[in-house]
Amino acid sequence: MRLKRKFQKTHLTRPRKGGAAKRRRQSDQKKRLVALGMNEDHVQKMSPREVLTLLKYPLKIKSENE
């Protein structure tokens, strides 16, 4: 009985995201909030989760700042 190809494949794990890439993403997200009109000092004090929740709905940010 022959082993089929799907049983001969090695199991690969996905590479984890690196720390430098994570910091780059977070800084880009903060720059986006500043570009939308938020105060830069206020954005720097925010947690990464807060930044993400604000970026989900950018129209609300623009309407609040106007």
C-alpha positions as CSV (number, residue, x, y, z in Angstrom):
1,M,0.0,0.0,0.0
2,R,1.4,3.4,-1.1
3,L,1.5,6.5,1.1
4,K,-0.2,9.4,-0.5
5,R,1.3,12.8,-0.8
6,K,-0.9,14.4,1.8
7,F,0.6,12.1,4.5
8,Q,4.2,12.7,3.4
9,K,4.1,16.5,3.8
10,T,5.9,18.0,6.7
11,H,4.0,20.1,9.2
12,L,5.1,23.7,9.0
13,T,4.4,26.3,11.6
14,R,3.7,29.9,10.7
15,P,6.4,32.4,11.5
16,R,5.6,34.6,14.4
17,K,5.4,38.4,14.0
18,G,8.5,40.1,15.1
19,G,8.8,42.8,17.8
20,A,10.2,45.4,15.4
21,A,7.3,44.9,12.9
22,K,4.8,45.3,15.8
23,R,6.4,48.5,16.9
24,R,6.4,49.8,13.4
25,R,2.7,49.0,12.9
26,Q,1.8,50.7,16.2
27,S,3.8,53.8,15.3
28,D,2.1,54.0,11.9
29,Q,-1.3,53.7,13.5
30,K,-0.5,56.6,15.9
31,K,0.7,58.7,12.9
32,R,-2.6,58.0,11.2
33,L,-4.5,59.3,14.2
34,V,-2.4,62.5,14.3
35,A,-3.1,62.9,10.5
36,L,-6.8,62.6,11.2
37,G,-6.5,65.6,13.5
38,M,-6.0,64.3,17.0
39,N,-3.7,65.9,19.5
40,E,-0.2,64.3,19.3
41,D,0.4,64.3,23.1
42,H,-2.9,62.7,23.7
43,V,-2.2,60.0,21.1
44,Q,1.2,59.1,22.6
45,K,-0.4,58.4,26.0
46,M,-3.0,56.0,24.6
47,S,-2.7,52.2,24.7
48,P,-2.3,50.3,21.5
49,R,-5.8,48.8,21.9
50,E,-7.4,52.3,22.2
51,V,-5.6,53.4,19.1
52,L,-7.0,50.4,17.2
53,T,-10.5,51.0,18.3
54,L,-10.3,54.7,17.3
55,L,-9.0,53.7,13.8
56,K,-11.9,51.4,13.2
57,Y,-14.2,54.4,12.7
58,P,-12.1,57.3,11.3
59,L,-15.2,59.3,10.3
60,K,-16.2,59.7,14.0
61,I,-12.7,61.1,14.8
62,K,-13.0,63.7,12.1
63,S,-16.5,64.8,13.2
64,E,-15.4,65.0,16.9
65,N,-12.4,67.3,16.0
66,E,-14.3,69.7,13.8
